[in-house]
Amino acid sequence: MRQNAARTDSSAVLHVGMDLGLKSWKLAMTTGLGQKPRIRTVPAGDLERFDVELSRAKKRFGLSECAPVKSCYEAGRDGFWIHRWLLSIGVENHVVDPSSIEVDRRRRRRKSDRLDATQLVVRLVRSGLGDRTWSVVVVPSVEAEDGRHLHRSLDTLTKERTRIVNRIRGILISHGLRLDPRLVTFLEDLSESRQWDGSPVPPGLQARVRVEWDRLQAVGEQIKAIEQERDRLLEEGEGVVVEQVDQLCKLKGVGIKSAWLLSRELFSWRPYQNRRTAGSLIGLAPTSYGSGTISRELGISKAGNRRVRAVAIQLAWSWIRSEPNSPITHWFQERYAKGSGRARRVGIVAVARKLIIALWRYVDQGVVPEGAILKA
């Protein structure tokens, strides 16, 4: 069959690997492993040009206009809107976890957008043949993704508040002054303070600190507004998230902030096959290295959701203090509590993984963690 003759068999599929850049997208298109990919560049976000290149590629490879198309791209800055658009035009798309893609281990290796797109389309063809070449990201629904913005905004503002407080303290300490900007009487204390030689605080320094303090008050008001909105949604809302937050908050040591984040980021929108999936998704799974007689642990993978991982560590410390009768607490006390500070930090990571699995069983199957104390 000539290459420019239209194929009519249903097995002919156009495979597209996309390397998404800030200004342009590199497309590598082929129909099989033994074929040289067709490389094209389109402006970033130009959906009409993208559709035109698909039609040209089908004509170039002798496919019919209605031939199926499979595509893939790495998860990153562009998010999931491209995935949803591709599905809307009938393209079977996969969003790939970049950390799961195999790479050459040479210290110096070639890398370009063209090579990245080519390697993606080759692995896409191999995955269709049954070769496990990567891990595919589970794409959340539009509603689930939109529900994350509330607590992520709160997290951003909380970090901004910490930065402002540290900046104010740093400015004052450089002049020998130690005041707490979180106090209501901070401005009065600033105006009444004296430097090392007994002289008042210079007006330029006071003006700079007041600007930062006003910014701190504005961030505090925004944090308070977001927390009030979250509380309103919990009181008036319905659905899986509200049920899971209420259920998690019944456990001693779990608060609204942690329960909300766990539900929105982890439990409410995606299924879990087993406890290994729940533990590895947040990057707390151990990684071992073995070769011949060499065997060592490389620590946790850190390949999952960093927000959930941070909250899991905080919950683990809270769980140790609040749930003394839990087997998880006993396990930590016996193995790590009497060790060094590093040993306790290593142990609390293991506690966090066990705790996340226990909380998943609690919200998914209704199994209360053994020894847990429920709030009145």
N, C-alpha and C positions, 0 to 999 in steps of 0.2 A: 504493500500500500504506500503510495507517495505521501510525503509529509504534508503537502498542501491539500490533500484530499480529505474531506470531512469524515471523521470516524463516526460510526453509528453504534458500536458496541457500548453497553452500559458500563463496562469496566474502565473506560477511559476517563481519567480524572486529572484535572489541572491542580497541581500542588504549588502553593505560593508561600514563600518564606519572606517575612518583612522585618527589616531592621529600621526601627523608628527613630529618626533624628529630630532635632529641634527645628531645622529648616527644611529638611527633605526626608523622604522615605525611600529606602532602597528595596526593590522587589526582585526576588529570584524565583523564576517560574519554570516548572518542568512537569513531565508526565511520568517519569520513571528514573531509576537509579542510573541506568546506562546512557542517559541523555544529558547533554550539556545544558545547564540552566540558562534561561533568557533573563538577562539583567536589565532592569529599567529603573529610572529615578523619577519620582513624582514629588511635587511640592508638598510639604507637610500639611495635612488636613484637606487636600484637594480631592474630594471624593469623586467628582466627575472624571478627573484625569485617571484616578485609580480604576474606575469602571471601564474607561476606554482601554487602558492597558490590559485588563483582563480579556476584553473582547479581541484585541490584537493578538494576545498570546494564544487564545483558542484557535484563531485562524492560522497562526504560524505553525502550531503543532497539529493541525488537521482535526481539531475537535469541533463538534457541533456547538452552536450557540447556547444550547440548553445543557451542555455537559456540566456535571457537578464540579464544584471547586472546593478544595480544602486549603486552609491557610493557618498560619501560626505567627505569633510574635511574643517577645519576652515581656513579662509584667514589669511595669516601671512607671515613669512619669506620666505617660499618656492614659493610664488607668484602664477602664473597661468600656468606655464609650465606643471605641473602634470595634470591640468585640460585639457589642449590641448592634451596631450598624451593619456589620458583616452578616450577622444572623438575619437581620431584616431583609437583606437582598438575596438570601438563600445560600450563603457561603458557610460551610462547616468550619468554624474557627476554634483554635486552641490557644489559650493564654498559658505560656510556659513559665515555670519558676526558673529564673536565670541561674540560681545556685545549683540546680540539678543537672545542668548541661555539662557533658563531659568535655574537657579541654586538654590540649597538649601540655604536658608537664615540663616542657623545656623552659628554661629561664627566659630565653629570647625566642619569641615566636611571632609570626606575621599576624597582624590584625588590622582589618579595615571593615568598613560598612559592607563592601561587596562580599568579602569573605564570610562575615557574620550572616548575611542573608543567605548565601550559598549553603553554609553549614546547617542553617535552620531548615531549609527546604529538603536537604538530604535526610536529616533526621525525621522530618515529617513523613517522607516516603517510607523510611525504615519503620516508623511507628505504625504505619498502616499495614505493614507486613508482619506485625507482631513483635517487633524488637522494642524492648523497653529502653528508650533513649533519654527520657526526661520525666519530670513530674508536672502534671497539668494542674493549674490553679483552679480552684472552685470559685466561679464568679458569683458574687452576691446579686440579689435582685436589686432593682432601683430603690425600692422602699428600704431594704436592709442597709444599703450603702448610704442612703440619705439619713437614716437614723443614727449614723456614727458621728455626724458633725457636731452634735451637742456636746458630748463628752470630750471629743477631740479639741473643740474650742476651749472647753474648761481646762483641759490639760495645758494648752498653749498659754492661756492667760495665767495659770498658776506658776508656770515656769517664768513668765515675764515678770510677775510680781516678785519672785525670788531674785531675779536679776536686778530689779530696781532697788530692792532693799539692800542687796550686797553692794550696789554701786554707791548708794547714799552712805553706807557705813564706811566704804573705802575712802570716799571724799573726806569724811569727818576725821577718820583715823589719821589721815595724812597731815592733819593739823592738830593732832593730839586730843581730839574730842571723841568721846564714846557715848553715843546716844542711840536709842532704839527708835527707828522711824515708824514702827508699827503702833506706837503709843498715840493716844488721842492728844496728849499734851506735848507732842513732839515740837511743834513750832514755838510754843512758849519756852520749852526747855532750851531750844536752840538760841533764842534771843537773849536768854538769861545766862547762857554758858560763857565761860571765860577761857582764854587760851592759857598756855603754860606760864606766860608772864603776867597774867591777870588782865590783859586787854580784852575788849569785847570781840566777838566774831566779826570779821570784816564783812562789809555789805555785799561785796561781790560773791563771797562764799555763801552767804545767806540766800542771795538771789538764785544762785545755781541749785542749791539744795531745795529751795521752795519749788522750783520748776520740776525737779525729780519727784518731790513729795506730792505735787498736784497730779503728776502722771500716775503715781502709786494709788492715789485715791480713785482716779478714773478706772484703773484696772480692777480695783476692789469692787467698785459698783457694777462693773460688767460681770465679774465672777458671781456676785450676789444675784444678779438678774438671771444668769444661766442656771444657777442652782434652784431658784424659784420656779423657772420654767420646767426644769426636770421634776421637781416635786409636784407641780400641777399636772404634768403628764401622767405621773404615777397615780395621782388621786382620781383624775377624770378619765384616763385612758383605759383601753381594754386590749387584750391580745396576749400573745406568747411572752413578749418582753415584760409586761407588767406582772404576769403570773410568775415568771421566773425570778424577777427581782423580789417580789413578796416572799417567795419560797426560800430564796437564799438568805434574805434578811432575818428569817426565823432562827438561823444558826448564830450562836454566840460567837463573836469575833468577825462577823461579816457585816459591813455597813452598806449604805445605799450606793455610795460612789463606786465601790468595788463590784457590787452586785449588778449595777447598771452596765458597767463596762464589760463584765464577763458575759452578760446576756447579749449585748449588742455586738460584741466583737467575736464571740465564741459559740455560744450555746443556741441562740434563737433562730439561726438562719441556715445552718448546714448540718447534715447528718454525719454521724460518726459510726464507723463499723465496729470498733473495739477500743479498749483502753489504750492500746499503743498509738492509735490515730490521735486520740485526745491528748496524749502526753507529748507526742512529737510535733504536733501542730504549733505549739508555742515555743519550740526550740529547746526544750528541757530534756530531750532524749540524750543519753550518753553516747559518746563516739569512741570506739576502741580501735586500736591499731595493732595488727598482728602480722608478723612476717618471720617464718621459721621459728627460732627460739625467742624472738623479740615480741613482747606483748606489753602494751601500755594503754592507759586511758588518756584521751586528748581533751576531756572535758565535755560540756554540753555542746550541742550543735549550734545553738543560737540562730536557727534557720526559720523560726516562726514569727509570730506576731510579737513585736517587742513591747507593745503596750500591755498586752495580757501577761507577758513574762514578768514585767516589772511589778504589776499588781499581784501576781501569784507569789512573788518573793515577799512582798509586804504582808499578804494574807498568811503566809507560812509563819512569820514571826508572831503575828496576832493570834494564830491558831495555837501555837505553843503556849502562849500566855493564858488564853481564854478557855482552852479545852484540855485541862490536865488529865482527864480520864480517857482521852482518845488513844487508841493503839498507835496512831501516828506520832503522838507526843511521847509516848513511852519509848517507841523505837528511836526517836531522836535523843531522848535523855540518856538512854543506855549506850548509844554508839558515839555520840558527838558532844554532848553537853559538857563533859569533863575534859574535853580536849582543848587545843589551842584555838585562838580566834579564827585562824584559817580553816581548821577542821569544822568549826561550827558553821562557817559560811558555806563550806562544801555540803555539809549536812542539810542546811536549810534549803538548798536547791533541790536535793532529793525529796525533802518534805513538800516543797512546792509542787513537784510533779505528782506525788501521791495524792496531794490535796486536790489538785485540778481533776484528776481521775475520779476521786470520791465525789466532788461536786457535780461532775458530769453525770454520774450514776444517780445522784440525788435529784437533779432536775429532769433527767431523761426517764428514769425508771422508778423514781420515788423512793429509792433506798437511802434512808438516813445514815450518814456516816457513823460507824460504830463508836460508841462512847461520846457522841456529840451532845452538847447541852443546848436545848431549844429555849429561845426567849419566851417570856410570858406573853 
